[in-house]
Amino acid sequence: MIRPATAADLPALAPIYNEGILGRNATFETRLRTPDELQSWLAWPCLVLELGGAVLGFARGGEYSSRPCYAGVLDHSVYVATSVQGQGYGVALLLALQDAARAAGFHKLTSRVFARNLGSLAAHHRAGFREVGRHLKHAQLDGEWLDVVTVEISL
C-alpha cells in the first residue's frame, strides 16, 4: 500500500534513508539522519510504501529552487529498503509520486541519479522518466568524483 507519509512514519523513514547513505549508491550525503531531521519532508508530497504493517520505502518531493520561476518543478527522491529492492516497489512509488505531485499543482519532477545506480535508473525509465543528460564529476563522495544522470518527467 502506498499512502501519504505522516510524522508517525519518520522513525521508519530515517533507517531507510540511512541505508541509502551507508550504501554509497544513492546520495552524496554521508551523515546519518534522525527522524526529527526529516520533519521538513512532510511539507512536500511525501509517500510511504507499507507492506504487512511495515514501512519499507518512500518517495518524496522537495524544493527544486527558491526562485519563483521554478515553483512548478519538484525535485524528488525514492528509496526502498534493501530487503525489498528489485521487486518493482520503486516504480510504484515513482508513479504514485507523479499523481501526488500533479494533484499538488506541480508540472514536473526531476532528480539526479548516480550514473552507477542502474536499479534506480531502470525504475525511473519504467515510471516514464527521460534522461536529460549526464553531469560529469558532479560531486565527491568519499573522495571520488561521481557522475549523475538528470532525469525528468512532465506531469
KOLDREN-673951 format. One line per 2 residues: number of its first residue (from 1); their letters; for each residue x, y, z of N, C-alpha, C. Coordinates in Angstrom, 1 decimal, always signed. Each point is the difference from the previous one (the first is absolute). Layout:
NUM) a) X/Y/Z/X/Y/Z/X/Y/Z | ...
***
This chain:
1) mi) +0.8/-1.2/+0.0/-0.8/+1.2/+0.0/+0.9/+1.2/+0.0 | -0.3/+1.0/-0.8/+0.7/+1.3/-0.1/-1.0/+1.0/+0.5
3) rp) +0.5/+0.8/+1.0/-0.9/+1.0/+0.6/+0.9/+1.3/+0.4 | -0.7/+1.1/+0.3/+0.8/+1.2/+0.4/+0.7/-0.3/+1.3
5) at) +1.2/+0.5/+0.2/+0.8/-0.1/+1.2/-0.6/+0.9/+1.1 | +0.2/-0.4/+1.2/-0.4/+0.8/+1.2/+1.2/+0.1/+0.9
7) aa) -0.1/+0.8/+1.0/+1.1/+0.1/+0.9/+0.3/-1.3/+0.7 | -1.0/-0.8/+0.2/+0.1/-1.3/+0.6/+0.9/-1.0/-0.8
9) dl) +0.2/+0.3/-1.3/+0.8/-0.8/-0.9/+1.5/+0.4/+0.1 | +0.3/+1.1/+0.5/+1.4/+0.5/-0.1/+1.0/-1.0/+0.7
11) pa) -0.4/-0.6/+1.1/+1.0/-1.0/+0.6/+0.3/-1.2/-0.9 | -0.9/-0.3/-0.9/+0.2/-1.1/-1.0/+0.7/+0.5/-1.2
13) la) -0.2/+1.3/-0.4/+0.7/+0.5/-1.2/+1.5/+0.3/+0.2 | +0.4/+0.4/+1.2/+1.4/+0.3/+0.3/+0.9/-1.2/-0.3
15) pi) -0.4/-1.2/+0.5/+0.9/-1.1/-0.3/+0.1/-0.4/-1.5 | -1.1/+0.2/-0.7/+0.1/-0.3/-1.4/+0.9/+1.0/-0.7
17) yn) -0.2/+1.3/+0.3/+0.9/+1.0/-0.5/+1.5/-0.2/+0.4 | +0.2/-0.4/+1.2/+1.3/-0.3/+0.5/+0.6/-1.2/-0.7
19) eg) -0.8/-1.0/-0.4/+0.5/-1.1/-0.8/+0.6/+0.5/-1.3 | -0.7/+1.0/-0.6/+0.5/+0.6/-1.2/+1.2/+0.8/+0.2
21) il) +0.2/+0.7/+1.1/+1.2/+0.7/+0.3/+1.1/-1.0/+0.1 | -0.2/-1.0/+0.8/+1.1/-1.0/+0.3/+0.4/-0.8/-1.3
23) gr) -1.0/-0.2/-0.9/+0.3/-0.8/-1.2/+0.8/+0.7/-1.0 | +0.1/+1.4/+0.1/+0.8/+0.8/-0.8/-0.4/-0.1/-1.5
25) na) -1.3/-0.3/-0.3/-0.4/-0.2/-1.4/-1.2/+0.9/-0.3 | -0.4/+0.9/+0.9/-1.2/+0.7/-0.2/+0.0/+1.5/+0.3
27) tf) +0.9/+0.4/+0.8/+0.1/+1.4/+0.5/+1.4/+0.4/+0.3 | +0.3/+1.2/-0.2/+1.3/+0.6/+0.4/+0.1/+0.2/+1.5
29) et) -1.1/-0.1/+0.7/+0.0/+0.2/+1.5/+0.8/-1.1/+0.6 | +0.7/+0.4/+1.1/+0.8/-1.0/+0.7/-0.4/-0.1/+1.5
31) rl) -0.7/+1.0/+0.5/-0.4/+0.0/+1.4/-1.4/-0.6/+0.2 | -0.1/-1.0/+0.9/-1.3/-0.6/+0.2/-0.9/+1.0/+0.6
33) rt) -1.3/-0.3/-0.3/-1.1/+0.9/+0.5/-0.8/-0.6/+1.0 | -0.6/+0.9/+0.9/-1.0/-0.4/+1.0/-1.4/+0.2/-0.5
35) pd) -1.0/-0.6/+0.6/-1.3/+0.3/-0.5/-0.4/+1.5/+0.1 | +0.4/+0.6/+1.1/-0.3/+1.5/+0.1/+0.5/+0.8/-1.1
37) el) +1.2/-0.4/-0.6/+0.6/+0.8/-1.1/-0.8/-0.2/-1.3 | -0.9/-0.9/+0.0/-0.8/-0.2/-1.2/-1.4/+0.7/+0.0
39) qs) -0.3/+0.6/+1.1/-1.3/+0.7/+0.1/-0.3/+0.9/-1.2 | +1.0/+0.7/-0.5/-0.3/+0.9/-1.1/-0.5/-0.7/-1.3
41) wl) +0.3/-1.3/-0.1/-0.5/-0.8/-1.1/-1.5/+0.1/-0.2 | -0.7/+0.1/+1.1/-1.4/-0.1/+0.0/-0.7/+1.3/-0.5
43) aw) +0.8/+1.0/-0.3/-0.5/+1.3/-0.6/-0.3/-0.2/-1.5 | +0.5/-1.1/-0.6/+0.0/-0.2/-1.4/-0.7/-1.4/-0.2
45) pc) -0.4/-0.3/-1.2/-0.5/-1.3/-0.2/+1.0/-1.1/+0.5 | -0.5/-0.8/+0.8/+0.9/-1.1/+0.6/-0.9/-1.2/+0.2
47) lv) +0.4/-1.1/-0.6/-0.8/-1.3/+0.0/+0.8/-1.1/+0.7 | -0.7/-0.9/+0.6/+0.7/-1.2/+0.5/-0.6/-1.2/-0.6
49) le) +0.9/-1.1/-0.1/-0.4/-1.3/-0.4/-0.1/-0.8/+1.3 | -1.2/-0.5/+0.2/-0.3/-0.8/+1.2/-0.3/-1.5/-0.4
51) lg) +0.7/-0.9/+0.5/-0.3/-1.5/-0.3/-0.1/-0.7/+1.3 | -1.1/-0.7/+0.2/-0.1/-0.8/+1.3/+0.1/+0.9/+1.2
53) ga) -0.4/+1.2/+0.0/+0.1/+0.9/+1.1/+1.4/+0.7/+0.2 | +0.9/-0.3/-0.8/+1.4/+0.6/+0.1/+0.2/+0.9/-1.2
55) vl) +0.6/+1.2/+0.3/+0.3/+0.9/-1.0/+1.4/-0.4/-0.6 | +0.0/-0.2/-1.3/+1.2/-0.6/-0.7/+0.5/+0.9/-1.1
57) gf) -0.6/+1.2/-0.2/+0.5/+0.8/-1.0/-0.7/+1.4/+0.0 | +0.6/+0.9/-0.7/-0.7/+1.3/-0.1/+0.4/+0.7/-1.3
59) ar) -0.8/+0.9/-0.5/+0.3/+1.0/-1.0/-0.4/+1.3/+0.5 | +0.8/+1.0/-0.3/-0.3/+1.3/+0.5/+0.4/+1.1/-0.9
61) gg) -0.6/+1.1/+0.1/+0.4/+1.2/-0.8/+0.6/+1.0/+0.9 | +0.7/+1.0/-0.6/+0.6/+1.1/+0.8/+0.2/+1.1/-1.0
63) ey) +0.4/+1.1/+0.6/+0.2/+1.2/-0.8/+1.1/-0.1/-1.0 | -0.3/+0.3/-1.3/+1.0/-0.1/-1.0/+0.8/+1.3/+0.1
65) ss) -0.7/+1.1/+0.1/+0.7/+1.3/+0.1/-0.9/+1.0/+0.8 | +0.6/+0.9/+0.7/-0.8/+1.0/+0.7/-0.5/+1.2/-0.9
67) rp) +0.5/+0.0/-1.3/-0.4/+1.0/-0.9/-1.5/-0.3/-0.5 | -0.8/+1.1/+0.0/-1.4/-0.2/-0.3/-0.3/-0.6/-1.4
69) cy) +0.9/+0.2/-0.9/-0.2/-0.5/-1.4/+0.0/-1.5/+0.0 | +0.6/-0.7/+1.0/+0.1/-1.4/+0.1/-1.1/-0.6/+0.9
71) ag) -1.0/+0.7/+0.4/-0.9/-0.4/+1.0/-0.8/-1.3/-0.4 | -0.1/-0.3/-1.3/-0.7/-1.2/-0.4/+0.9/-1.2/-0.2
73) vl) +1.3/+0.1/+0.3/+0.9/-1.1/-0.1/+0.3/-0.6/+1.4 | -0.1/-1.3/+0.1/+0.2/-0.7/+1.2/+1.2/-0.9/-0.1
75) dh) +1.0/+0.2/+0.8/+1.1/-0.9/+0.1/-0.5/-1.3/+0.7 | +0.5/-1.1/-0.2/-0.5/-1.2/+0.7/+1.1/-1.0/+0.2
77) sv) -0.4/-1.0/+0.9/+0.9/-1.1/+0.3/-0.9/-1.2/+0.3 | +0.5/-1.2/-0.2/-0.7/-1.2/+0.3/+1.0/-1.0/+0.7
79) yv) -0.4/-0.6/+1.1/+0.8/-1.0/+0.7/-0.8/-1.2/+0.4 | +0.5/-1.1/-0.2/-0.7/-1.3/+0.4/+1.0/-0.8/+0.8
81) at) -0.5/-0.5/+1.1/+0.9/-0.8/+0.9/+0.7/-1.1/-0.8 | +1.2/-0.2/+0.4/+0.9/-0.9/-0.8/-0.7/-1.4/+0.0
83) sv) -0.7/-0.4/+1.0/-0.6/-1.3/+0.1/-1.1/-0.3/-1.1 | -0.5/+1.1/-0.6/-1.1/-0.1/-1.0/+0.3/+0.6/-1.3
85) qg) +1.3/+0.4/-0.2/+0.4/+0.6/-1.3/-0.1/-1.0/-1.1 | -0.3/+0.5/-1.2/+0.0/-0.8/-1.2/-1.4/-0.7/-0.2
87) qg) -1.0/+0.4/+0.7/-1.3/-0.6/-0.1/-1.1/+0.9/-0.6 | +0.5/+1.2/-0.5/-1.0/+0.9/-0.7/-0.6/+1.0/+1.0
89) yg) +0.4/+0.0/+1.2/-0.6/+1.0/+0.9/+0.5/+1.4/-0.2 | +1.2/+0.2/-0.5/+0.5/+1.3/-0.4/-0.9/+0.6/-1.1
91) va) -0.3/-0.8/-1.0/-0.8/+0.4/-1.1/-1.4/+0.4/+0.5 | -0.6/-0.8/+0.9/-1.3/+0.3/+0.5/+0.0/+1.3/+0.8
93) ll) +1.1/+0.2/+0.8/+0.1/+1.3/+0.7/+0.1/+1.2/-0.9 | +0.8/-0.1/-1.1/+0.2/+1.0/-0.9/-1.3/+0.4/-0.8
95) la) -0.8/-1.0/-0.3/-1.2/+0.2/-0.7/-1.0/+0.7/+1.0 | +0.0/-0.4/+1.2/-0.9/+0.6/+1.0/+0.4/+1.4/+0.3
97) lq) +1.3/+0.3/+0.0/+0.5/+1.3/+0.3/-0.4/+1.0/-1.2 | +0.0/-0.6/-1.2/-0.4/+0.9/-1.1/-1.5/+0.4/+0.2
99) da) -0.8/-0.9/+0.4/-1.4/+0.4/+0.3/-0.1/+1.0/+1.1 | +0.7/-0.2/+1.1/+0.0/+0.9/+1.1/+0.5/+1.4/-0.3
101) ar) +1.1/+0.0/-0.8/+0.6/+1.3/-0.4/-1.0/+0.7/-1.0 | -0.6/-0.7/-0.9/-1.0/+0.6/-0.9/-1.2/+0.6/+0.8
103) aa) -0.5/-0.8/+1.0/-1.1/+0.5/+0.8/+0.4/+1.2/+0.8 | +1.3/+0.1/+0.4/+0.5/+1.2/+0.8/+0.3/+1.2/-0.9
105) gf) -0.2/-0.1/-1.4/+0.2/+1.1/-0.8/+1.4/+0.1/-0.7 | +0.8/-1.0/+0.1/+1.3/+0.0/-0.6/-0.2/-0.5/-1.5
107) hk) +1.0/+0.4/-0.8/-0.1/-0.4/-1.4/+1.2/-0.8/-0.5 | +1.0/-0.1/+0.9/+1.2/-0.8/-0.4/+0.6/-0.6/+1.3
109) lt) +0.5/-1.2/-0.2/+0.9/-0.6/+1.0/+1.4/-0.2/-0.6 | +1.0/+0.3/+0.8/+1.4/-0.2/-0.5/+0.9/-0.5/+1.2
111) sr) +1.1/-0.6/-0.4/+0.9/-0.5/+1.0/+1.4/-0.3/-0.7 | +1.0/-0.2/+0.8/+1.3/-0.5/-0.5/+0.2/-1.3/+0.6
113) vf) +0.3/-1.0/-0.8/+0.2/-1.4/+0.4/+1.5/-0.3/-0.3 | +0.7/-0.7/+1.0/+1.3/-0.4/-0.3/+0.0/-0.8/-1.2
115) ar) +1.0/+0.3/-0.9/+0.1/-0.8/-1.3/+0.2/-1.5/+0.2 | +0.6/-0.3/+1.1/+0.3/-1.4/+0.3/-1.2/-0.7/+0.7
117) nl) -1.1/+0.7/+0.4/-1.1/-0.6/+0.6/-1.0/-0.5/-1.0 | +0.3/-1.1/-0.6/-0.8/-0.5/-1.2/-1.4/-0.4/+0.5
119) gs) -0.2/-0.4/+1.2/-1.3/-0.4/+0.5/-0.9/+1.3/+0.0 | +0.5/+1.1/+0.5/-0.8/+1.2/+0.1/-0.3/+0.5/-1.4
121) la) +1.0/+0.0/-0.9/-0.2/+0.5/-1.3/-1.0/-0.9/-0.7 | +0.0/-1.3/+0.1/-1.0/-0.8/-0.6/-1.4/+0.3/+0.6
123) ah) -0.1/+0.2/+1.3/-1.3/+0.3/+0.6/-0.6/+1.3/-0.6 | +0.9/+1.0/-0.1/-0.5/+1.3/-0.6/-0.4/-0.2/-1.4
125) hr) +0.7/-0.8/-0.8/-0.4/-0.2/-1.4/-1.4/-0.7/+0.0 | -0.1/-1.0/+0.8/-1.3/-0.8/+0.0/-1.2/+0.9/+0.5
127) ag) +0.3/+1.0/+0.8/-1.0/+0.9/+0.4/-0.2/+1.2/-0.9 | +0.6/+0.0/-1.2/-0.2/+1.0/-1.0/+0.9/+1.2/-0.1
129) fr) +1.0/+0.0/+0.9/+1.0/+1.1/+0.0/+0.9/-0.1/-1.2 | +0.5/+1.1/-0.4/+1.0/+0.0/-1.1/+1.3/+0.6/+0.5
131) ev) +1.1/-0.5/-0.6/+1.3/+0.5/+0.4/+0.2/+1.3/-0.7 | +0.4/+1.1/+0.7/+0.3/+1.3/-0.6/+1.5/+0.1/-0.4
133) gr) +0.8/-0.6/+0.9/+1.4/+0.1/-0.3/+0.8/-0.5/+1.2 | +1.3/+0.0/-0.2/+0.9/-0.5/+1.0/+0.9/+1.2/+0.5
135) hl) +0.1/+0.2/+1.3/+1.0/+0.9/+0.6/+1.2/-0.8/+0.4 | +1.1/+0.3/-0.7/+1.3/-0.7/+0.3/+0.6/+0.6/+1.3
137) kh) +0.5/-0.9/+0.8/+0.6/+0.4/+1.3/-0.8/+1.1/+0.7 | -1.2/-0.4/+0.3/-1.0/+1.0/+0.5/+0.4/+0.4/+1.5
139) aq) +0.4/-1.0/+0.8/+0.3/+0.3/+1.4/+0.9/-1.2/+0.4 | +0.6/+0.2/+1.2/+0.9/-1.0/+0.6/-0.8/-0.8/+1.1
141) ld) +0.3/-1.3/+0.0/-0.4/-0.9/+1.0/+1.1/-0.8/+0.4 | +0.4/+0.1/+1.3/+1.2/-0.7/+0.5/+1.2/+0.2/-0.9
143) ge) +0.2/+1.3/-0.4/+1.2/+0.3/-0.8/-0.1/-0.3/-1.5 | -1.1/-0.6/-0.4/-0.1/-0.4/-1.4/-1.0/+0.9/-0.7
145) wl) +0.3/+0.6/-1.2/-0.9/+0.8/-0.8/-0.9/-1.0/-0.7 | -1.3/+0.3/+0.2/-1.0/-0.9/-0.7/-0.9/+0.7/-1.0
147) dv) -0.4/-0.7/-1.0/-0.9/+0.5/-1.0/-1.4/-0.2/+0.4 | -0.9/+0.9/-0.4/-1.4/-0.2/+0.3/-0.8/+0.2/-1.3
149) vt) -1.1/-0.7/-0.1/-0.9/+0.1/-1.2/-1.2/+0.8/+0.5 | -0.3/+1.1/-0.7/-1.2/+0.7/+0.3/-1.2/-0.6/-0.7
151) ve) -1.1/-0.2/+0.7/-1.2/-0.6/-0.5/-1.1/+1.0/+0.3 | -1.1/-0.1/-0.9/-1.1/+0.8/+0.2/-1.2/-0.6/-0.6
153) is) -1.2/+0.5/+0.4/-1.3/-0.4/-0.6/-0.9/+1.2/+0.1 | -0.7/+0.3/-1.1/-1.0/+1.0/+0.0/-1.3/-0.6/+0.5
155) l) -0.7/+0.7/+0.8/-1.2/-0.6/+0.6/-1.3/+0.5/-0.7
***
